[in-house]
Amino acid sequence: MSSRLVSWCAAGLLAVGLAGCASAPAPAADATPRIAVISAFDPELALLRAQVRQPAVQRINGVEFITGELEGRPVVLFLSGISMTNAAMNTQLALDRFKVSHIVFSGIAGGVNPGLHIGDVTVPERWGSYLEAVFAREVKPGQFQPPGWMKDATLPNFGMVHPRPVGVRSARSDTLETRFWFEADPQMLAAARQLGGVQLQQCGKPQQCLSHAPQLVFGGTGVSGQAFVDNAKFREYTFATFRANVLDMETSAVAQVAYANRVPYIAFRSLSDLAGGGEGENEIGTFFQIAADNSAKVVMAFLRQWKP
């Protein structure tokens, strides 16, 4: 705390008998209404960053924010960081410091729906946090039971893991709201559904091609959690329980922050691997750049076409 702020606090305490003193709000970093374009880690944002016109860089709390124009739209680009905590923290930071009108997330994900393939780009209608859960007591061998007072753990369980909704406080209500799903903005989703002719990449480096031509898939759900999933049985459970197309480690956290702040959002996620459903080792190391670039290409096409 600066000496000037200390003096102000001391004067205020003496004058009005306050029990404490809060620092002044952080200054706005930019006054232009902008679309926040977010990715979790650098390779996901690389293609988008390269297309920004008149970029300007600011660093706040160690996070690099790039303002400029992308496909003719004023944007602020930044990395959420990998993980639910990073994603929530840095999305809120962006909303606090920039005038964000909408949120667009672009990145890779693990495929859950067995009908989808690596390289496909999904645009789910809603996102939920599938690892918001109780790890239940084993009451009999292989039988797990949440506490009797816990009435909201009603979804099918995976062993001891019983998913639950999350409590949300927001600008929408003075009371605590409990919900599992956070809907993508219907207008943004409707505009995305009109996309056509996006050339998705099938090959990366020489001898590195996907076995299927990538597709753009709309609807369904996505789920997010604090784990990198590479387990075939858990993948099957996730699809059966949530009918999820994909899972990742950030989007539902961003969706919850968007919901709490009344900011419309949409997420584009391209399959980099099958979350343990593929033969042999996890494929992310081979195909993540193809998937990341496919998602970015769809985002740029969306920004060109969408009329907010």
HUPELIN-V874027 format. One line per field, one symbol per residue. ss: DSSP state (H for helix, E for strand, - for the rest). phi: phi as a letter, one per 40 degrees, with the letter a starting at -180 (. if undefined). Layout:
ss: ???
phi: ???
This chain:
ss: --HHHHHHHHHHHHHH-----------------EEEEEE--HHHHHHHHH--EEEEEEEE--EEEEEEEE--EEEEEEE----HHHHHHHHHHHHHH--EEEEEEEEEEEE---------EEE--EEEE---EEE-EEEE--EEE------------E--EEE--EEEEE--EEEEEEE-EEE--HHHHHHH----------E-----E------EEE--EEEE-------HHHHHHHHHHH-EEEEE--HHHHHHHHHH---EEEEEEEEEE----------HHHHHHHHHHHHHHHHHHHHHH---
phi: .ccccccccccccccbgccaacccdccccabccbccbbbcbddccdccdccccfcbbbbbfgccbbbibbfgbcbbbaccgchccdccccccdcccbbcccabbbbibaccbcccbbdgcbbbccabbccbcabcccccadgbbbcdccccbcbcdcbgccbcbcbcbbaccacbcbbabbbcccccccccccccagccccbbbcdgbbccbccbbbbggbbbbacbccaacccdccccccbfccababaccccccccccbfbcaabbbbccabfhcccgcdcdccbccdccccccccccccccccbc
